[in-house]
Amino acid sequence: MLERPDAVLTLIPLLAVSGLAVRTLLAVPGIGSGLFTAPLAVVGYFAALAVVLLELLAWPATERIGGS
């Protein structure tokens, strides 16, 4: 059975790589669009960092409130 910690640990690397994957898919058709998509590489890392920080702040609260 997939539990919350397992799902979060799976989500973090997927988010980190997603920015690079989207940038690569958009930049393949043209060379000039590579400059346009450059900020997308960082978006995935920030999303992964946001999930980590959210879990660090929210996980103890959900444990106290939920009691499980």
N, C-alpha and C positions, 0 to 999 in steps of 0.2 A: 504494500500500500504506500502510495506517495504521500508524504507528510509535508508540512509547510517548510521546515528547514531544507529538505531535499529540493523542493521546488525553487526556493530562493537561491540555493547554491547552483542550481542549473541555470537560473535566469541571469545571474551576474555575468558569466562569460559570454552568453548569447547576446546580451545588450552591448557588451564591450566590442564585440566583433561586428555587430550590426551596422554601426556607422561606417566602418571600412568596407563592408560588403555593399552597402547602398552607394557609397562613393565610387567603388569600382564599377558597378553596374551602370551608373550614369556617365562615367568618364570613358567607357570603352568606345562608344560611337564616335567621339570627337576629341581631339587634343585640347582645343580651347575650353571645352566644358570642364576640364580637370581643374582649372583655377576656380571655376564657379562652384564646384562641389568640394573644394578643400575643407571648408568648415564642417562638413558632414562627418569626417573622420573623428573629430573630437566629441561630437554629440553622443556617440555610443558610450564613450568613456564617462562622460558626465552623467548619463542615464544609469550606468552601472554604479557609479559613486553615489548617486541619489538613492538607489535601492539599498545599498549598504548602510548609508546613514539613516534611512528610514527604518530599516530593520533594527539597527542599534538603538534607536530612540523608541520605536513602537513595540518591539518584541517584549521587553520587560513589563510594559503597561498592559499588554494583552494577557500576559501570564498572571499578573496580579488581579485583573478584572475577571478574566475567565475562570481562574482557579484550576485550570487543568495543567 
